[in-house]
Amino acid sequence: MGIFARLAQLIKSNINDMISTSEDPEKMLNQVVLEMNQHLHEAKKQVAVAIADEKKLAKQAEQEASNAAEWERRAMMAVKAQDDELAKEALARKREHDGLAEQFKVQWQKQKQAVDQLKVALRALNNKIEEAKRKKALLISRKKRAEAQKAIQATMSGLKNASAFETFDRMENQINQIEAEAEAGAELAEEYSGDVLKERFAQLETTAGAEEDLVSLKRKMGLLPPEPEPETQQLRVDQEYEALDDAEREELARALEELEAEQQAELRMKR
């Protein structure tokens, strides 16, 4: 099988089928293109040899035509010298070279025609190889894109697995339970430590500001009477204190002492 036939068969082969049977399509495509380039290189060498033969035949035809012309010149010299026998021999030699020149010319014309056909075939094969290279790049790009999509799908499938998220939910429930137990323990500690009254006063201080703002707004709008005089306020406080029993007065005194102790501690820390 000639180089052109082998190269044509390689190019005409179904590359997709070759890829499907290959473990590594990219490696297979690179190998195919490498073989194509090798065959193309051999084809170019054979075309170059054919061109050289064509040029050689052309020179031989020219040389034989030149030899025929030279023997014709010699025959003319013999005629001028009135030597007809010598002139006949020179003309006979001229006919020999004319015959050789014609044969070489015919061979050269056939070789030239063959070389022209080889050049056309070589250009066509070169174009086919370039097309194969472009197709190779496209197929490799498709392969890589398919691999990337496959990896993405695998990742998405892993994300769809609910086991990981169920673990988070289970951990959250456990933490909620721990927080609830801690809050319950704190409430029990307050019950047994006698800090309930302190907590009540803290809540009262939190809501007192909003209540006072509401009362001030209503007085500003004329919906409540003006703010009483300071003596009246003091009298009301005294009355409320007198209404407390002994146990409540003791708890109030203890709470005020703790509050004053906390304020003293804060002042010492600031100093």
C-alpha positions in Angstrom: 0.0 0.0 0.0 1.4 3.4 -1.0 2.0 6.2 1.4 -1.0 8.2 -0.1 -3.3 5.2 0.3 -2.2 4.6 3.9 -2.7 8.2 4.7 -6.1 8.4 3.0 -7.2 5.3 4.9 -6.1 6.8 8.2 -7.9 10.0 7.6 -11.1 8.3 6.4 -11.2 6.1 9.5 -14.0 6.8 12.0 -12.2 8.8 14.7 -15.3 8.7 17.0 -15.2 4.8 16.9 -11.5 5.0 17.8 -12.3 7.2 20.7 -15.1 5.0 22.0 -12.7 2.0 22.2 -9.8 4.0 23.7 -9.3 4.4 27.4 -7.9 7.9 26.9 -9.5 9.7 24.0 -7.2 12.6 24.2 -4.1 10.4 24.0 -5.6 8.4 21.2 -6.4 11.6 19.2 -2.8 12.9 19.7 -1.5 9.5 18.4 -3.7 9.7 15.3 -2.6 13.2 14.5 1.0 12.2 15.1 0.7 9.3 12.6 -1.0 11.6 10.1 1.9 14.0 10.3 4.4 11.2 9.9 2.6 9.9 6.8 2.4 13.4 5.4 6.1 13.8 5.9 6.8 10.6 3.9 4.3 11.7 1.2 6.1 15.0 0.9 9.4 13.2 0.5 8.0 11.0 -2.3 6.5 14.0 -4.1 9.9 15.7 -3.8 11.5 12.6 -5.4 8.9 12.7 -8.2 9.6 16.4 -8.8 13.3 15.7 -9.0 12.7 12.9 -11.5 10.6 15.3 -13.6 13.4 17.9 -13.6 15.9 15.3 -14.5 13.9 14.1 -17.5 13.4 17.7 -18.6 17.2 18.3 -18.5 17.9 15.0 -20.4 15.4 16.0 -23.1 17.1 19.4 -23.4 20.5 17.8 -23.5 19.5 15.3 -26.3 17.9 18.2 -28.3 21.2 20.2 -27.8 23.2 17.1 -29.0 21.0 16.8 -32.1 21.5 20.5 -32.9 25.3 20.0 -32.5 25.4 17.1 -34.9 23.3 19.1 -37.4 25.9 21.9 -37.2 28.6 19.4 -37.9 26.7 18.0 -40.9 26.6 21.6 -42.2 30.3 21.8 -41.7 30.8 18.6 -43.7 28.6 19.8 -46.5 30.6 23.0 -46.7 33.7 20.9 -46.8 32.1 19.0 -49.7 32.2 15.7 -47.7 28.8 14.3 -48.2 29.6 10.9 -46.6 30.6 12.7 -43.3 27.6 14.9 -43.5 25.3 11.8 -43.8 27.0 10.2 -40.7 26.5 13.4 -38.8 22.8 13.6 -39.8 22.4 9.9 -38.8 23.8 10.8 -35.3 21.5 13.8 -35.2 18.5 11.5 -35.8 19.5 9.3 -32.9 19.6 12.3 -30.5 16.4 13.6 -31.9 14.8 10.2 -31.1 16.2 10.2 -27.6 15.1 13.8 -27.1 11.6 12.9 -28.1 11.5 9.9 -25.8 12.7 12.0 -22.9 10.2 14.7 -23.7 7.4 12.2 -23.7 8.5 10.7 -20.3 9.0 14.2 -18.9 5.4 15.2 -19.9 4.0 12.1 -18.2 6.1 12.7 -15.1 5.1 16.3 -15.0 1.4 15.3 -15.2 1.9 12.8 -12.4 3.8 15.4 -10.3 1.0 17.9 -10.8 -1.5 15.3 -9.6 0.6 14.4 -6.6 0.9 18.1 -5.6 -2.9 18.5 -5.8 -3.3 15.3 -3.7 -0.7 16.5 -1.2 -2.5 19.8 -0.7 -5.8 18.0 -0.3 -4.3 15.6 2.3 -2.6 18.5 4.1 -6.0 20.2 4.3 -7.6 17.0 5.6 -4.9 16.8 8.3 -5.5 20.4 9.4 -9.2 19.6 9.5 -8.4 16.6 11.7 -6.3 18.7 14.0 -9.2 21.2 14.4 -11.6 18.3 15.0 -9.2 16.9 17.6 -9.1 20.2 19.5 -12.9 20.3 19.4 -13.3 16.7 20.6 -10.8 17.2 23.4 -12.7 20.3 24.5 -15.9 18.3 24.5 -14.3 15.6 26.5 -13.0 18.0 29.1 -16.4 19.7 29.3 -18.1 16.4 29.7 -15.7 15.4 32.5 -16.3 18.8 34.2 -20.1 18.3 34.0 -19.7 14.8 35.4 -17.7 16.1 38.3 -20.4 18.8 39.0 -23.1 16.2 38.9 -21.2 14.0 41.3 -20.8 17.0 43.6 -24.5 17.9 43.3 -25.4 14.3 44.1 -23.3 14.5 47.2 -24.9 17.8 48.3 -28.4 16.2 47.8 -27.4 13.6 50.5 -29.5 14.6 53.5 -27.3 12.8 56.0 -24.9 15.7 56.4 -27.8 18.2 57.0 -29.5 15.7 59.3 -26.3 15.8 61.4 -26.5 19.6 61.6 -30.2 19.4 62.7 -29.4 16.8 65.3 -26.6 18.9 66.7 -28.8 21.9 66.8 -31.5 20.0 68.8 -28.8 18.8 71.2 -27.6 22.4 71.7 -31.1 23.6 72.2 -31.6 21.0 74.9 -28.4 22.0 76.6 -29.4 25.7 76.6 -32.8 24.9 77.9 -31.3 22.8 80.8 -28.9 25.6 81.6 -31.7 28.2 81.7 -33.8 25.9 83.9 -30.8 25.4 86.2 -30.3 29.2 86.5 -34.0 29.7 87.4 -33.7 27.0 90.1 -30.5 28.7 91.5 -32.3 32.0 91.8 -35.2 30.3 93.6 -33.0 28.8 96.2 -30.6 31.7 96.5 -33.3 34.3 97.4 -32.6 36.5 94.4 -36.1 36.5 93.2 -36.8 39.9 94.7 -33.7 41.3 93.1 -34.9 40.0 89.7 -38.3 41.5 90.3 -36.7 44.9 90.9 -34.5 44.5 87.8 -37.6 43.8 85.7 -39.3 46.8 87.4 -36.3 49.1 86.5 -36.5 47.8 82.8 -40.2 48.7 82.4 -40.2 51.8 84.6 -38.6 53.9 81.9 -41.3 53.1 79.4 -44.1 53.7 81.9 -42.6 57.0 82.9 -42.3 58.1 79.2 -46.0 57.2 78.6 -47.1 59.1 81.7 -45.1 62.2 80.6 -46.6 62.0 77.1 -50.2 61.8 78.5 -49.5 64.8 80.9 -48.2 66.8 77.9 -51.3 66.0 75.9 -53.5 67.0 78.9 -54.9 63.5 79.4 -53.4 63.3 83.0 -53.1 66.0 85.7 -49.7 67.8 86.1 -46.8 66.1 87.9 -47.3 66.3 91.7 -44.9 68.3 93.8 -41.8 66.5 95.2 -43.3 66.5 98.8 -46.4 64.7 97.4 -44.2 62.1 95.7 -42.2 61.5 98.9 -45.4 61.2 100.9 -46.6 58.5 98.4 -43.3 56.6 98.7 -43.5 56.7 102.5 -47.1 55.4 102.3 -46.1 52.6 100.1 -43.2 51.7 102.4 -45.5 51.8 105.5 -47.8 49.3 103.7 -45.0 46.7 103.5 -44.9 44.0 106.1 -41.7 43.2 108.0 -40.5 40.4 105.7 -40.9 42.6 102.6 -39.1 45.5 104.4 -36.2 43.1 105.2 -36.0 41.9 101.5 -36.1 45.5 100.3 -33.4 46.6 102.7 -31.2 43.6 101.7 -31.8 44.4 98.0 -30.8 48.1 98.5 -27.6 47.0 100.4 -26.6 44.7 97.5 -27.3 47.4 95.0 -25.2 49.9 96.9 -22.4 47.2 97.2 -22.4 46.7 93.5 -22.2 50.4 92.9 -19.2 50.7 95.3 -17.5 47.8 93.5 -18.0 49.5 90.1 -16.5 52.7 91.4 -13.4 50.9 92.8 -12.9 49.2 89.4 -13.1 52.5 87.5 -10.5 54.0 89.9 
